[in-house]
Amino acid sequence: MIVTTCETVAGKRIVRTLGLVRGNAVRARHIGKDIMAQLRNIVGGEVMEYTKLLAESREQSLDRMVTEAKLLGANAVIATRFATSMVAQGMAELLAYGTAVVVEDE
């Protein structure tokens, strides 16, 4: 499965557009990670606990988007984007979305 942020795929042509696909993940903070993050807030530096949490959420939302695209019969997703939003205090959603298409060699 080709996943790209571009509107086209080099060396391929879009033969069918199947529509919008998306995948999301909602994650809540963990009290242990919050304590470590607060300590990092005092001394400075990267908050690795949250970096890892967001990276996992990104991968999970991408995987879910690709699964939806495959169910439609796509072999590529173009114009992929990410969006985040706060769902509740301490909870965030990460959304991956794009356009499912069928591409073939030019």
Beta strands, then each sheet from edge to edge (+ up, - down):
strand 1: 2-3
strand 2: 12-28
strand 3: 76-88
strand 4: 91-105
sheet 1: 1+ 3+ 4- 2+
end
